[in-house]
Amino acid sequence: MYEIMNKEKNIIVGPKNQTIRDFYKDFSKNYPDFLSKNVIVDLREARIEKVSEILVFLNTAEEHANNASSFVIICHGMDYDELPDQLVIVPTMIEALDIIEMDEITRDLGF
């Protein structure tokens, strides 16, 4: 697992020459450190062969939402309609950062 950015409110992580499942195991070990932050999981370089590989993040995404934090996955080439609405998946880093910014504004306004 590698960290691209780790700031006060946001962290960006992704796999480093790992399968999605191996990355998720590493991610899960470190997850308690991420719980209070907005998380971006960068899977742009990962080889994802099945939609089900992304589903390992479903419980984590739901837990994060319940903790009033954002959880966004960057992944392109997926059929987003095949994934549950609880997973926020975007194709670019800019869109991931925009989603987090919009979520922060929404939370600040009390919604």
N, CA and C atoms as an extended XYZ file, in Angstrom:
333
Properties=species:S:1:pos:R:3:atomname:S:1:resname:S:1:resid:I:1 pbc="F F F"
N         0.845       -1.179        0.000 N   MET     1
C         0.000        0.000        0.000 CA  MET     1
C         0.880        1.228        0.000 C   MET     1
N         0.468        2.230       -0.731 N   TYR     2
C         1.210        3.474       -0.704 CA  TYR     2
C         0.279        4.622       -0.348 C   TYR     2
N         0.846        5.620        0.267 N   GLU     3
C         0.114        6.841        0.569 CA  GLU     3
C         0.597        7.911       -0.381 C   GLU     3
N        -0.332        8.559       -1.055 N   ILE     4
C         0.032        9.667       -1.924 CA  ILE     4
C         0.005       10.958       -1.124 C   ILE     4
N        -1.014       11.073       -0.294 N   MET     5
C        -1.187       12.299        0.481 CA  MET     5
C        -1.820       11.923        1.810 C   MET     5
N        -1.333       12.520        2.867 N   ASN     6
C        -1.921       12.318        4.184 CA  ASN     6
C        -1.934       13.669        4.878 C   ASN     6
N        -3.063       14.323        4.807 N   LYS     7
C        -3.207       15.632        5.440 CA  LYS     7
C        -4.176       15.522        6.604 C   LYS     7
N        -4.410       16.643        7.232 N   GLU     8
C        -5.260       16.664        8.420 CA  GLU     8
C        -6.630       16.023        8.191 C   GLU     8
N        -7.292       16.343        7.073 N   LYS     9
C        -8.647       15.858        6.836 CA  LYS     9
C        -8.751       14.786        5.762 C   LYS     9
N        -7.755       14.649        4.906 N   ASN    10
C        -7.840       13.736        3.770 CA  ASN    10
C        -6.623       12.824        3.696 C   ASN    10
N        -6.858       11.626        3.169 N   ILE    11
C        -5.762       10.717        2.879 CA  ILE    11
C        -6.065       10.052        1.535 C   ILE    11
N        -5.023        9.888        0.732 N   ILE    12
C        -5.146        9.197       -0.548 CA  ILE    12
C        -4.223        7.990       -0.485 C   ILE    12
N        -4.792        6.809       -0.734 N   VAL    13
C        -4.020        5.566       -0.698 CA  VAL    13
C        -4.325        4.741       -1.943 C   VAL    13
N        -3.435        3.803       -2.222 N   GLY    14
C        -3.652        2.924       -3.357 CA  GLY    14
C        -2.733        1.720       -3.288 C   GLY    14
N        -2.967        0.740       -4.140 N   PRO    15
C        -2.137       -0.461       -4.129 CA  PRO    15
C        -0.778       -0.213       -4.780 C   PRO    15
N         0.208       -0.882       -4.251 N   LYS    16
C         1.546       -0.807       -4.828 CA  LYS    16
C         1.924       -2.220       -5.260 C   LYS    16
N         1.760       -2.487       -6.548 N   ASN    17
C         2.049       -3.813       -7.105 CA  ASN    17
C         1.332       -4.916       -6.342 C   ASN    17
N         0.065       -4.697       -6.037 N   GLN    18
C        -0.739       -5.659       -5.288 CA  GLN    18
C        -2.050       -5.907       -6.014 C   GLN    18
N        -2.654       -7.043       -5.715 N   THR    19
C        -4.025       -7.265       -6.161 CA  THR    19
C        -4.933       -6.403       -5.288 C   THR    19
N        -6.149       -6.234       -5.726 N   ILE    20
C        -7.112       -5.453       -4.935 CA  ILE    20
C        -7.337       -6.118       -3.583 C   ILE    20
N        -7.446       -7.422       -3.546 N   ARG    21
C        -7.676       -8.133       -2.275 CA  ARG    21
C        -6.496       -7.957       -1.320 C   ARG    21
N        -5.259       -8.069       -1.824 N   ASP    22
C        -4.084       -7.871       -0.969 CA  ASP    22
C        -4.009       -6.436       -0.476 C   ASP    22
N        -4.317       -5.502       -1.362 N   PHE    23
C        -4.337       -4.100       -0.949 CA  PHE    23
C        -5.385       -3.888        0.136 C   PHE    23
N        -6.566       -4.494       -0.030 N   TYR    24
C        -7.624       -4.320        0.953 CA  TYR    24
C        -7.213       -4.874        2.318 C   TYR    24
N        -6.475       -5.972        2.326 N   LYS    25
C        -5.982       -6.511        3.601 CA  LYS    25
C        -5.074       -5.499        4.293 C   LYS    25
N        -4.145       -4.898        3.552 N   ASP    26
C        -3.263       -3.864        4.121 CA  ASP    26
C        -4.069       -2.654        4.559 C   ASP    26
N        -5.008       -2.257        3.711 N   PHE    27
C        -5.844       -1.106        4.003 CA  PHE    27
C        -6.633       -1.340        5.292 C   PHE    27
N        -7.190       -2.535        5.438 N   SER    28
C        -7.992       -2.856        6.629 CA  SER    28
C        -7.169       -2.777        7.905 C   SER    28
N        -5.920       -3.185        7.837 N   LYS    29
C        -5.041       -3.102        9.008 CA  LYS    29
C        -4.828       -1.651        9.437 C   LYS    29
N        -4.734       -0.755        8.459 N   ASN    30
C        -4.477        0.659        8.736 CA  ASN    30
C        -5.751        1.488        8.875 C   ASN    30
N        -6.891        0.878        8.590 N   TYR    31
C        -8.150        1.627        8.546 CA  TYR    31
C        -8.470        2.415        9.816 C   TYR    31
N        -8.213        1.898       11.014 N   PRO    32
C        -8.523        2.710       12.199 CA  PRO    32
C        -7.837        4.089       12.183 C   PRO    32
N        -6.677        4.184       11.551 N   ASP    33
C        -5.988        5.478       11.438 CA  ASP    33
C        -6.690        6.408       10.455 C   ASP    33
N        -7.490        5.843        9.548 N   PHE    34
C        -8.139        6.630        8.501 CA  PHE    34
C        -9.568        7.032        8.849 C   PHE    34
N       -10.120        6.445        9.882 N   LEU    35
C       -11.543        6.587       10.170 CA  LEU    35
C       -12.015        8.029       10.305 C   LEU    35
N       -11.182        8.892       10.845 N   SER    36
C       -11.594       10.282       11.036 CA  SER    36
C       -11.268       11.175        9.841 C   SER    36
N       -10.769       10.579        8.761 N   LYS    37
C       -10.378       11.358        7.588 CA  LYS    37
C       -11.246       11.007        6.391 C   LYS    37
N       -11.272       11.909        5.432 N   ASN    38
C       -11.850       11.601        4.137 CA  ASN    38
C       -10.830       10.749        3.404 C   ASN    38
N       -11.293        9.651        2.815 N   VAL    39
C       -10.383        8.700        2.178 CA  VAL    39
C       -10.644        8.642        0.674 C   VAL    39
N        -9.554        8.722       -0.078 N   ILE    40
C        -9.604        8.464       -1.514 CA  ILE    40
C        -8.751        7.227       -1.763 C   ILE    40
N        -9.361        6.216       -2.353 N   VAL    41
C        -8.642        5.002       -2.733 CA  VAL    41
C        -8.382        5.095       -4.235 C   VAL    41
N        -7.118        5.240       -4.596 N   ASP    42
C        -6.728        5.425       -5.988 CA  ASP    42
C        -6.421        4.075       -6.632 C   ASP    42
N        -7.349        3.605       -7.457 N   LEU    43
C        -7.192        2.319       -8.122 CA  LEU    43
C        -6.944        2.476       -9.626 C   LEU    43
N        -6.507        3.649      -10.039 N   ARG    44
C        -6.297        3.883      -11.475 CA  ARG    44
C        -5.243        2.965      -12.074 C   ARG    44
N        -4.247        2.593      -11.302 N   GLU    45
C        -3.181        1.736      -11.813 CA  GLU    45
C        -3.436        0.251      -11.564 C   GLU    45
N        -4.489       -0.063      -10.852 N   ALA    46
C        -4.792       -1.459      -10.499 CA  ALA    46
C        -5.451       -2.175      -11.674 C   ALA    46
N        -5.186       -3.447      -11.756 N   ARG    47
C        -5.844       -4.276      -12.762 CA  ARG    47
C        -7.091       -4.879      -12.133 C   ARG    47
N        -8.217       -4.358      -12.517 N   ILE    48
C        -9.486       -4.824      -11.973 CA  ILE    48
C       -10.207       -5.593      -13.073 C   ILE    48
N       -10.429       -6.859      -12.809 N   GLU    49
C       -11.035       -7.712      -13.824 CA  GLU    49
C       -12.525       -7.914      -13.622 C   GLU    49
N       -12.978       -7.796      -12.372 N   LYS    50
C       -14.393       -8.011      -12.076 CA  LYS    50
C       -14.902       -6.893      -11.175 C   LYS    50
N       -16.153       -6.555      -11.371 N   VAL    51
C       -16.797       -5.556      -10.520 CA  VAL    51
C       -16.764       -5.999       -9.066 C   VAL    51
N       -16.845       -7.296       -8.840 N   SER    52
C       -16.883       -7.817       -7.471 CA  SER    52
C       -15.612       -7.469       -6.683 C   SER    52
N       -14.511       -7.211       -7.377 N   GLU    53
C       -13.281       -6.845       -6.672 CA  GLU    53
C       -13.436       -5.515       -5.937 C   GLU    53
N       -14.221       -4.625       -6.482 N   ILE    54
C       -14.461       -3.314       -5.870 CA  ILE    54
C       -15.384       -3.454       -4.652 C   ILE    54
N       -16.229       -4.462       -4.656 N   LEU    55
C       -17.216       -4.624       -3.590 CA  LEU    55
C       -16.595       -4.884       -2.220 C   LEU    55
N       -15.312       -5.246       -2.158 N   VAL    56
C       -14.674       -5.440       -0.852 CA  VAL    56
C       -14.688       -4.147       -0.042 C   VAL    56
N       -14.831       -3.008       -0.712 N   PHE    57
C       -14.836       -1.715       -0.036 CA  PHE    57
C       -16.224       -1.275        0.434 C   PHE    57
N       -17.248       -2.046        0.153 N   LEU    58
C       -18.620       -1.627        0.446 CA  LEU    58
C       -18.852       -1.363        1.931 C   LEU    58
N       -18.500       -2.294        2.799 N   ASN    59
C       -18.711       -2.093        4.237 CA  ASN    59
C       -17.905       -0.913        4.761 C   ASN    59
N       -16.697       -0.768        4.258 N   THR    60
C       -15.849        0.350        4.676 CA  THR    60
C       -16.481        1.671        4.264 C   THR    60
N       -16.989        1.744        3.047 N   ALA    61
C       -17.630        2.971        2.570 CA  ALA    61
C       -18.848        3.318        3.421 C   ALA    61
N       -19.634        2.301        3.776 N   GLU    62
C       -20.815        2.541        4.613 CA  GLU    62
C       -20.418        2.995        6.012 C   GLU    62
N       -19.401        2.376        6.577 N   GLU    63
C       -18.922        2.769        7.902 CA  GLU    63
C       -18.406        4.210        7.883 C   GLU    63
N       -17.716        4.541        6.825 N   HIS    64
C       -17.186        5.898        6.701 CA  HIS    64
C       -18.320        6.919        6.608 C   HIS    64
N       -19.327        6.610        5.835 N   ALA    65
C       -20.471        7.516        5.703 CA  ALA    65
C       -21.163        7.705        7.047 C   ALA    65
N       -21.283        6.638        7.820 N   ASN    66
C       -21.898        6.728        9.145 CA  ASN    66
C       -21.049        7.534       10.120 C   ASN    66
N       -19.777        7.685        9.804 N   ASN    67
C       -18.857        8.443       10.646 CA  ASN    67
C       -18.697        9.885       10.145 C   ASN    67
N       -19.568       10.322        9.240 N   ALA    68
C       -19.560       11.678        8.676 CA  ALA    68
C       -18.233       12.008        7.995 C   ALA    68
N       -17.720       11.052        7.247 N   SER    69
C       -16.522       11.258        6.446 CA  SER    69
C       -16.784       10.718        5.051 C   SER    69
N       -16.020       11.202        4.086 N   SER    70
C       -16.193       10.766        2.700 CA  SER    70
C       -15.248        9.618        2.374 C   SER    70
N       -15.721        8.727        1.510 N   PHE    71
C       -14.926        7.602        1.026 CA  PHE    71
C       -15.160        7.514       -0.470 C   PHE    71
N       -14.119        7.804       -1.248 N   VAL    72
C       -14.243        7.869       -2.706 CA  VAL    72
C       -13.207        6.942       -3.331 C   VAL    72
N       -13.607        6.215       -4.345 N   ILE    73
C       -12.711        5.330       -5.074 CA  ILE    73
C       -12.501        5.896       -6.475 C   ILE    73
N       -11.244        5.973       -6.888 N   ILE    74
C       -10.936        6.389       -8.254 CA  ILE    74
C       -10.670        5.135       -9.058 C   ILE    74
N       -11.469        4.955      -10.090 N   CYS    75
C       -11.333        3.771      -10.930 CA  CYS    75
C       -11.983        4.094      -12.265 C   CYS    75
N       -11.290        3.820      -13.338 N   HIS    76
C       -11.898        4.071      -14.645 CA  HIS    76
C       -12.088        2.759      -15.383 C   HIS    76
N       -12.942        2.798      -16.377 N   GLY    77
C       -13.204        1.613      -17.161 CA  GLY    77
C       -14.204        0.660      -16.541 C   GLY    77
N       -14.919        1.111      -15.533 N   MET    78
C       -15.914        0.260      -14.869 CA  MET    78
C       -17.310        0.673      -15.330 C   MET    78
N       -18.220       -0.269      -15.287 N   ASP    79
C       -19.623        0.044      -15.510 CA  ASP    79
C       -20.199        0.424      -14.147 C   ASP    79
N       -20.272        1.710      -13.895 N   TYR    80
C       -20.684        2.209      -12.584 CA  TYR    80
C       -22.103        1.791      -12.220 C   TYR    80
N       -22.924        1.485      -13.216 N   ASP    81
C       -24.305        1.064      -12.948 CA  ASP    81
C       -24.358       -0.309      -12.278 C   ASP    81
N       -23.284       -1.078      -12.386 N   GLU    82
C       -23.242       -2.406      -11.778 CA  GLU    82
C       -22.870       -2.356      -10.295 C   GLU    82
N       -22.487       -1.187       -9.814 N   LEU    83
C       -22.022       -1.049       -8.435 CA  LEU    83
C       -23.096       -0.405       -7.570 C   LEU    83
N       -23.141       -0.752       -6.291 N   PRO    84
C       -24.150       -0.162       -5.395 CA  PRO    84
C       -23.923        1.335       -5.198 C   PRO    84
N       -25.005        2.033       -4.918 N   ASP    85
C       -24.942        3.484       -4.733 CA  ASP    85
C       -24.098        3.895       -3.531 C   ASP    85
N       -23.907        3.001       -2.580 N   GLN    86
C       -23.116        3.324       -1.392 CA  GLN    86
C       -21.637        3.539       -1.731 C   GLN    86
N       -21.204        3.010       -2.859 N   LEU    87
C       -19.819        3.208       -3.292 CA  LEU    87
C       -19.759        4.416       -4.210 C   LEU    87
N       -18.956        5.390       -3.824 N   VAL    88
C       -18.760        6.570       -4.660 CA  VAL    88
C       -17.506        6.312       -5.480 C   VAL    88
N       -17.717        6.149       -6.802 N   ILE    89
C       -16.613        5.826       -7.694 CA  ILE    89
C       -16.573        6.860       -8.804 C   ILE    89
N       -15.391        7.416       -9.016 N   VAL    90
C       -15.186        8.424      -10.041 CA  VAL    90
C       -13.957        8.053      -10.866 C   VAL    90
N       -13.846        8.606      -12.084 N   PRO    91
C       -12.717        8.234      -12.932 CA  PRO    91
C       -11.441        9.052      -12.742 C   PRO    91
N       -11.514       10.207      -12.071 N   THR    92
C       -10.322       11.057      -11.967 CA  THR    92
C       -10.112       11.576      -10.541 C   THR    92
N        -8.877       11.973      -10.268 N   MET    93
C        -8.538       12.557       -8.968 CA  MET    93
C        -9.284       13.870       -8.742 C   MET    93
N        -9.408       14.678       -9.775 N   ILE    94
C       -10.100       15.963       -9.640 CA  ILE    94
C       -11.538       15.741       -9.192 C   ILE    94
N       -12.204       14.761       -9.798 N   GLU    95
C       -13.585       14.473       -9.409 CA  GLU    95
C       -13.660       13.951       -7.971 C   GLU    95
N       -12.700       13.151       -7.563 N   ALA    96
C       -12.685       12.645       -6.183 CA  ALA    96
C       -12.553       13.802       -5.196 C   ALA    96
N       -11.633       14.715       -5.475 N   LEU    97
C       -11.452       15.874       -4.589 CA  LEU    97
C       -12.690       16.771       -4.593 C   LEU    97
N       -13.333       16.910       -5.750 N   ASP    98
C       -14.568       17.698       -5.830 CA  ASP    98
C       -15.685       17.067       -4.997 C   ASP    98
N       -15.811       15.752       -5.058 N   ILE    99
C       -16.837       15.044       -4.262 CA  ILE    99
C       -16.609       15.302       -2.781 C   ILE    99
N       -15.372       15.185       -2.341 N   ILE   100
C       -15.060       15.418       -0.928 CA  ILE   100
C       -15.373       16.851       -0.542 C   ILE   100
N       -15.027       17.792       -1.402 N   GLU   101
C       -15.319       19.200       -1.105 CA  GLU   101
C       -16.828       19.435       -0.994 C   GLU   101
N       -17.591       18.840       -1.903 N   MET   102
C       -19.054       18.991       -1.836 CA  MET   102
C       -19.620       18.328       -0.584 C   MET   102
N       -19.096       17.151       -0.232 N   ASP   103
C       -19.537       16.479        0.993 CA  ASP   103
C       -19.238       17.330        2.222 C   ASP   103
N       -18.054       17.923        2.258 N   GLU   104
C       -17.679       18.782        3.396 CA  GLU   104
C       -18.630       19.970        3.512 C   GLU   104
N       -18.965       20.592        2.397 N   ILE   105
C       -19.900       21.730        2.403 CA  ILE   105
C       -21.259       21.276        2.903 C   ILE   105
N       -21.718       20.139        2.412 N   THR   106
C       -23.012       19.598        2.840 CA  THR   106
C       -23.039       19.340        4.341 C   THR   106
N       -21.963       18.742        4.854 N   ARG   107
C       -21.896       18.471        6.304 CA  ARG   107
C       -21.832       19.773        7.103 C   ARG   107
N       -21.080       20.758        6.594 N   ASP   108
C       -20.991       22.055        7.286 CA  ASP   108
C       -22.345       22.757        7.347 C   ASP   108
N       -23.172       22.531        6.329 N   LEU   109
C       -24.494       23.152        6.308 CA  LEU   109
C       -25.509       22.355        7.129 C   LEU   109
N       -25.107       21.217        7.639 N   GLY   110
C       -25.979       20.442        8.512 CA  GLY   110
C       -26.892       19.461        7.808 C   GLY   110
N       -26.615       19.132        6.580 N   PHE   111
C       -27.444       18.161        5.835 CA  PHE   111
C       -26.943       16.769        5.994 C   PHE   111
